[in-house]
Amino acid sequence: MLAVPAFAQADPAGATAELTLQVATEMLGERCRHVEVTNRTAFASVSLHRTFNDDFDTHPLVSGRWVPHYAGGAAWPEARYWGGDGSDFKRKTNWNGEQQIYVDPRYGGRETTPLGLDPFRVDHGILSIVARRTPLALKQVLFNNEYISGILTTQSRFSQKYGYFEIRAKVPVGTGVWPAFWMLADDGGWPPEVDIMEGRGQRPDNIVMTTHWRIPSTQKVESCGFDFRVMDAASAFHDYGALWQPDRITYYIDRQPVSEIKVPIGFGDPMYMIVNLAMGAKYFDGVGFVDGATPETVAFEIDRISAYQIDER
């Protein structure tokens, strides 16, 4: 695990219309690696212009930029992956062992009328995705999930091939707490997957950045990534981003490069963004299942989400 120095909580640069990032110029091997910033001559500048930005000054479902559930797609190898059978389809990922269901004000669960549950709260430009224990009176209606929570995706609303994708957020902690900002192919297939930021709820200040891809000849899914320690990730806002270029993907914390990987096979389609707060994980170490020690409510605080495209030379 690599420790990352903490930066000020203030955001003087913000999501400016134009952005310049530093990227390593060394040849890449087949696996991911840490980026060492000691030799500045080994870096080049990449100029970008903004193509998407949400500062969350209003409710995220008002603008039409976001969808509050998975969209899935015919290209996904296991067509029922998102949620399994039943009307919780697209509302959780059963394979992961998740114990929440993603709701929004129009969702009715087993009922035909909306339940009016809203996991999204906006206050002074900060979006909170709030997970809370499912009310007992609604547990059967909501497929006996332990928590209700929220997800936002830009599938069918915004996707992009290449560029820089970034979230500025505080990362919540606690047993069973699993916040994430990530990307999938807009055609609905999987992988590729770029996990720009994941939190391990039982490991405060631990940030995970990972790339996933599939080997065509074997259909085996490969992954490569690293954990980073951001000492005040739960109490201060930080920027977490990924720059996707034709030859490499570089991960950033507070716009400083921390790791990179040669672009794997299968990264040929535009990708869309996802931000969510899951509760409970079967396979993702450091999260665990919810229990009596898990907070009654958990808030994933997000200042903004932005995307940039690489300037043409």
Salt bridges, closest charged atoms under 4 A:
ASP11 OD2 - ARG168 NE 3.60
ASP11 OD2 - ARG304 NE 3.14
GLU30 OE2 - LYS262 NZ 3.15
ASP54 OD2 - ARG65 NH1 3.65
ASP85 OD1 - ARG80 NE 3.58
ASP104 OD2 - ARG91 NH1 2.78
ASP118 OD2 - HIS59 NE2 2.89
ASP123 OD1 - HIS124 ND1 2.55
GLU146 OE2 - LYS139 NZ 3.17
GLU166 OE1 - ARG255 NH2 2.92
GLU166 OE1 - ARG304 NH1 2.74
GLU193 OE2 - HIS212 NE2 3.98
ASP195 OD2 - HIS212 NE2 2.69
GLU222 OE2 - LYS220 NZ 3.90
ASP227 OD2 - ARG200 NE 2.78
ASP232 OD1 - HIS238 NE2 2.61
ASP239 OD1 - ARG168 NH1 3.19
ASP239 OD1 - ARG304 NH2 3.25
ASP247 OD2 - ARG248 NE 3.48
ASP254 OD2 - HIS238 ND1 2.70
GLU260 OE2 - ARG33 NE 2.79
GLU260 OE1 - ARG248 NH1 2.92
GLU296 OE2 - ARG133 NE 2.87
ASP303 OD2 - ARG168 NE 3.53
ASP311 OD1 - HIS49 ND1 2.59
